[in-house]
Amino acid sequence: MALVTFGTPAVQRHVVGDLVVKFFVVNGASGSTLPTGIASLLFVAPQPFCQAGTASLITGLSVSQGTITFTSSNTMVNEVVMVIGREG
């Protein structure tokens, strides 16, 4: 599986209590993976629109030990994904 590439802005990380919230802007083909760096993912939310304002092409995802694998209807370009979890 190929890793996603990152668009801009860079990954944004925020801490809320004992949770970490990260926003990713990703590019890649269906089947691409995103290692989040979060040990325990609690919530993954692809946004309904990409940065260009067009509808998201992400049709599904799976999570395994902090890594997200995306399925999409076409090549993902500047898709915004929010993840919430606990690090460490």
PyMOL CGO cylinders between C-alpha atoms (Angstrom):
from pymol import cmd
from pymol.cgo import CYLINDER

trace = [
    CYLINDER, 0.00, 0.00, 0.00, 1.24, 3.47, -0.86, 0.3, 1, 1, 1, 1, 1, 1,
    CYLINDER, 1.24, 3.47, -0.86, 1.35, 6.17, 1.76, 0.3, 1, 1, 1, 1, 1, 1,
    CYLINDER, 1.35, 6.17, 1.76, -0.71, 9.29, 1.19, 0.3, 1, 1, 1, 1, 1, 1,
    CYLINDER, -0.71, 9.29, 1.19, 1.13, 12.52, 0.49, 0.3, 1, 1, 1, 1, 1, 1,
    CYLINDER, 1.13, 12.52, 0.49, 0.36, 15.67, 2.42, 0.3, 1, 1, 1, 1, 1, 1,
    CYLINDER, 0.36, 15.67, 2.42, -1.09, 18.90, 1.08, 0.3, 1, 1, 1, 1, 1, 1,
    CYLINDER, -1.09, 18.90, 1.08, -1.04, 22.28, 2.79, 0.3, 1, 1, 1, 1, 1, 1,
    CYLINDER, -1.04, 22.28, 2.79, -1.45, 23.40, 5.47, 0.3, 1, 1, 1, 1, 1, 1,
    CYLINDER, -1.45, 23.40, 5.47, 0.79, 20.95, 7.29, 0.3, 1, 1, 1, 1, 1, 1,
    CYLINDER, 0.79, 20.95, 7.29, -0.68, 18.55, 9.83, 0.3, 1, 1, 1, 1, 1, 1,
    CYLINDER, -0.68, 18.55, 9.83, -2.33, 20.50, 12.62, 0.3, 1, 1, 1, 1, 1, 1,
    CYLINDER, -2.33, 20.50, 12.62, -2.25, 19.04, 16.15, 0.3, 1, 1, 1, 1, 1, 1,
    CYLINDER, -2.25, 19.04, 16.15, -4.35, 20.21, 19.09, 0.3, 1, 1, 1, 1, 1, 1,
    CYLINDER, -4.35, 20.21, 19.09, -4.65, 18.87, 22.64, 0.3, 1, 1, 1, 1, 1, 1,
    CYLINDER, -4.65, 18.87, 22.64, -8.03, 18.79, 24.38, 0.3, 1, 1, 1, 1, 1, 1,
    CYLINDER, -8.03, 18.79, 24.38, -7.85, 17.35, 27.90, 0.3, 1, 1, 1, 1, 1, 1,
    CYLINDER, -7.85, 17.35, 27.90, -6.36, 13.88, 27.48, 0.3, 1, 1, 1, 1, 1, 1,
    CYLINDER, -6.36, 13.88, 27.48, -7.25, 13.72, 23.78, 0.3, 1, 1, 1, 1, 1, 1,
    CYLINDER, -7.25, 13.72, 23.78, -5.28, 14.70, 20.71, 0.3, 1, 1, 1, 1, 1, 1,
    CYLINDER, -5.28, 14.70, 20.71, -7.03, 16.11, 17.63, 0.3, 1, 1, 1, 1, 1, 1,
    CYLINDER, -7.03, 16.11, 17.63, -5.17, 16.11, 14.31, 0.3, 1, 1, 1, 1, 1, 1,
    CYLINDER, -5.17, 16.11, 14.31, -6.20, 17.48, 10.94, 0.3, 1, 1, 1, 1, 1, 1,
    CYLINDER, -6.20, 17.48, 10.94, -4.58, 16.05, 7.82, 0.3, 1, 1, 1, 1, 1, 1,
    CYLINDER, -4.58, 16.05, 7.82, -4.78, 17.22, 4.21, 0.3, 1, 1, 1, 1, 1, 1,
    CYLINDER, -4.78, 17.22, 4.21, -4.09, 14.11, 2.11, 0.3, 1, 1, 1, 1, 1, 1,
    CYLINDER, -4.09, 14.11, 2.11, -3.56, 13.12, -1.51, 0.3, 1, 1, 1, 1, 1, 1,
    CYLINDER, -3.56, 13.12, -1.51, -3.37, 9.61, -2.94, 0.3, 1, 1, 1, 1, 1, 1,
    CYLINDER, -3.37, 9.61, -2.94, -4.99, 6.75, -4.78, 0.3, 1, 1, 1, 1, 1, 1,
    CYLINDER, -4.99, 6.75, -4.78, -7.64, 4.42, -3.41, 0.3, 1, 1, 1, 1, 1, 1,
    CYLINDER, -7.64, 4.42, -3.41, -5.95, 1.99, -1.03, 0.3, 1, 1, 1, 1, 1, 1,
    CYLINDER, -5.95, 1.99, -1.03, -3.46, 4.59, 0.26, 0.3, 1, 1, 1, 1, 1, 1,
    CYLINDER, -3.46, 4.59, 0.26, -2.62, 4.55, 3.96, 0.3, 1, 1, 1, 1, 1, 1,
    CYLINDER, -2.62, 4.55, 3.96, -2.18, 7.30, 6.55, 0.3, 1, 1, 1, 1, 1, 1,
    CYLINDER, -2.18, 7.30, 6.55, -0.09, 6.52, 9.65, 0.3, 1, 1, 1, 1, 1, 1,
    CYLINDER, -0.09, 6.52, 9.65, -1.58, 8.99, 12.15, 0.3, 1, 1, 1, 1, 1, 1,
    CYLINDER, -1.58, 8.99, 12.15, 0.96, 8.66, 14.95, 0.3, 1, 1, 1, 1, 1, 1,
    CYLINDER, 0.96, 8.66, 14.95, -1.92, 8.14, 17.39, 0.3, 1, 1, 1, 1, 1, 1,
    CYLINDER, -1.92, 8.14, 17.39, -1.87, 4.84, 19.25, 0.3, 1, 1, 1, 1, 1, 1,
    CYLINDER, -1.87, 4.84, 19.25, -5.57, 4.69, 20.11, 0.3, 1, 1, 1, 1, 1, 1,
    CYLINDER, -5.57, 4.69, 20.11, -7.87, 6.23, 17.49, 0.3, 1, 1, 1, 1, 1, 1,
    CYLINDER, -7.87, 6.23, 17.49, -11.33, 7.03, 18.83, 0.3, 1, 1, 1, 1, 1, 1,
    CYLINDER, -11.33, 7.03, 18.83, -12.87, 8.96, 15.93, 0.3, 1, 1, 1, 1, 1, 1,
    CYLINDER, -12.87, 8.96, 15.93, -12.02, 9.45, 12.24, 0.3, 1, 1, 1, 1, 1, 1,
    CYLINDER, -12.02, 9.45, 12.24, -13.97, 11.99, 10.19, 0.3, 1, 1, 1, 1, 1, 1,
    CYLINDER, -13.97, 11.99, 10.19, -13.25, 12.67, 6.53, 0.3, 1, 1, 1, 1, 1, 1,
    CYLINDER, -13.25, 12.67, 6.53, -14.78, 16.05, 5.74, 0.3, 1, 1, 1, 1, 1, 1,
    CYLINDER, -14.78, 16.05, 5.74, -17.60, 16.07, 3.14, 0.3, 1, 1, 1, 1, 1, 1,
    CYLINDER, -17.60, 16.07, 3.14, -15.71, 18.55, 0.94, 0.3, 1, 1, 1, 1, 1, 1,
    CYLINDER, -15.71, 18.55, 0.94, -12.05, 18.81, -0.07, 0.3, 1, 1, 1, 1, 1, 1,
    CYLINDER, -12.05, 18.81, -0.07, -10.13, 22.10, 0.10, 0.3, 1, 1, 1, 1, 1, 1,
    CYLINDER, -10.13, 22.10, 0.10, -11.21, 23.06, -3.42, 0.3, 1, 1, 1, 1, 1, 1,
    CYLINDER, -11.21, 23.06, -3.42, -14.84, 22.97, -2.31, 0.3, 1, 1, 1, 1, 1, 1,
    CYLINDER, -14.84, 22.97, -2.31, -15.75, 19.93, -4.40, 0.3, 1, 1, 1, 1, 1, 1,
    CYLINDER, -15.75, 19.93, -4.40, -17.31, 16.84, -2.86, 0.3, 1, 1, 1, 1, 1, 1,
    CYLINDER, -17.31, 16.84, -2.86, -15.02, 14.39, -1.10, 0.3, 1, 1, 1, 1, 1, 1,
    CYLINDER, -15.02, 14.39, -1.10, -14.02, 11.31, -3.10, 0.3, 1, 1, 1, 1, 1, 1,
    CYLINDER, -14.02, 11.31, -3.10, -13.45, 9.17, 0.01, 0.3, 1, 1, 1, 1, 1, 1,
    CYLINDER, -13.45, 9.17, 0.01, -16.00, 6.36, -0.05, 0.3, 1, 1, 1, 1, 1, 1,
    CYLINDER, -16.00, 6.36, -0.05, -14.75, 4.34, 2.92, 0.3, 1, 1, 1, 1, 1, 1,
    CYLINDER, -14.75, 4.34, 2.92, -11.92, 3.75, 5.35, 0.3, 1, 1, 1, 1, 1, 1,
    CYLINDER, -11.92, 3.75, 5.35, -10.57, 1.14, 7.74, 0.3, 1, 1, 1, 1, 1, 1,
    CYLINDER, -10.57, 1.14, 7.74, -8.44, 1.61, 10.85, 0.3, 1, 1, 1, 1, 1, 1,
    CYLINDER, -8.44, 1.61, 10.85, -5.75, -0.70, 12.18, 0.3, 1, 1, 1, 1, 1, 1,
    CYLINDER, -5.75, -0.70, 12.18, -3.46, 0.29, 15.06, 0.3, 1, 1, 1, 1, 1, 1,
    CYLINDER, -3.46, 0.29, 15.06, -3.37, 3.99, 14.28, 0.3, 1, 1, 1, 1, 1, 1,
    CYLINDER, -3.37, 3.99, 14.28, -3.14, 3.62, 10.50, 0.3, 1, 1, 1, 1, 1, 1,
    CYLINDER, -3.14, 3.62, 10.50, -6.05, 4.54, 8.24, 0.3, 1, 1, 1, 1, 1, 1,
    CYLINDER, -6.05, 4.54, 8.24, -6.55, 2.91, 4.83, 0.3, 1, 1, 1, 1, 1, 1,
    CYLINDER, -6.55, 2.91, 4.83, -8.77, 4.87, 2.44, 0.3, 1, 1, 1, 1, 1, 1,
    CYLINDER, -8.77, 4.87, 2.44, -10.97, 3.74, -0.42, 0.3, 1, 1, 1, 1, 1, 1,
    CYLINDER, -10.97, 3.74, -0.42, -12.02, 6.42, -2.86, 0.3, 1, 1, 1, 1, 1, 1,
    CYLINDER, -12.02, 6.42, -2.86, -13.95, 6.76, -6.09, 0.3, 1, 1, 1, 1, 1, 1,
    CYLINDER, -13.95, 6.76, -6.09, -10.95, 8.44, -7.77, 0.3, 1, 1, 1, 1, 1, 1,
    CYLINDER, -10.95, 8.44, -7.77, -7.57, 9.93, -6.83, 0.3, 1, 1, 1, 1, 1, 1,
    CYLINDER, -7.57, 9.93, -6.83, -7.85, 11.93, -3.61, 0.3, 1, 1, 1, 1, 1, 1,
    CYLINDER, -7.85, 11.93, -3.61, -6.67, 15.55, -3.91, 0.3, 1, 1, 1, 1, 1, 1,
    CYLINDER, -6.67, 15.55, -3.91, -6.45, 17.78, -0.82, 0.3, 1, 1, 1, 1, 1, 1,
    CYLINDER, -6.45, 17.78, -0.82, -8.97, 15.75, 1.19, 0.3, 1, 1, 1, 1, 1, 1,
    CYLINDER, -8.97, 15.75, 1.19, -9.33, 16.95, 4.79, 0.3, 1, 1, 1, 1, 1, 1,
    CYLINDER, -9.33, 16.95, 4.79, -9.46, 14.28, 7.52, 0.3, 1, 1, 1, 1, 1, 1,
    CYLINDER, -9.46, 14.28, 7.52, -9.89, 14.85, 11.26, 0.3, 1, 1, 1, 1, 1, 1,
    CYLINDER, -9.89, 14.85, 11.26, -8.82, 12.21, 13.80, 0.3, 1, 1, 1, 1, 1, 1,
    CYLINDER, -8.82, 12.21, 13.80, -9.28, 12.14, 17.57, 0.3, 1, 1, 1, 1, 1, 1,
    CYLINDER, -9.28, 12.14, 17.57, -7.49, 9.74, 19.86, 0.3, 1, 1, 1, 1, 1, 1,
    CYLINDER, -7.49, 9.74, 19.86, -5.10, 9.10, 22.71, 0.3, 1, 1, 1, 1, 1, 1,
    CYLINDER, -5.10, 9.10, 22.71, -1.35, 9.06, 22.19, 0.3, 1, 1, 1, 1, 1, 1,
    CYLINDER, -1.35, 9.06, 22.19, 0.90, 6.67, 24.06, 0.3, 1, 1, 1, 1, 1, 1,
]
cmd.load_cgo(trace, "trace")
